[in-house]
Amino acid sequence: MILTFGIAGIGVVAWLVGRSVRPGAPIPQSAMGMLAALIVLVVGAAVYVGAQAKPDVPSSSTKVEASGGGVAVGGNVSGTTINTGRPPASDSQTKP
């Protein structure tokens, strides 16, 4: 996200600089320096944020439960045991 919006912002600034210079004239060194500084800032911010990111690793101790007669599945279910139980007493009674 930082790179996407940073590059878009640099593009807008470059477009504004280009419009302010008459055709055929060289671009001022201060404008080029400012664009170079913005590029370094955006790339540095993206690298910094990327280095701080932590992988989203699910905990192996996560417990998912379902009430009587229901099924609950969470995360990776390969190699797991599914236990079934009797539904609660109120669900198992027959109604006249």
WOURQUI-V292951 format. One line per field, one symbol per residue. psi: psi as a letter, one per 40 degrees, with the letter a starting at -180 (. if undefined). burial: + if it has 24 or more other C-alpha atoms within 12 Angstrom, else -. A space follows every 10 residues. Layout:
psi->???
burial->???
This chain:
psi->dddddddddd ddddddddde hiheiihidd dddddddddd dddddddddd dehiighihe ehhhiiihei hhhhahehei hhhiiiiidd dehih.
burial->---------+ ---+--+--- ---------- ----+--++- -+-------- ---------- ---------- ---------- ---------- ------
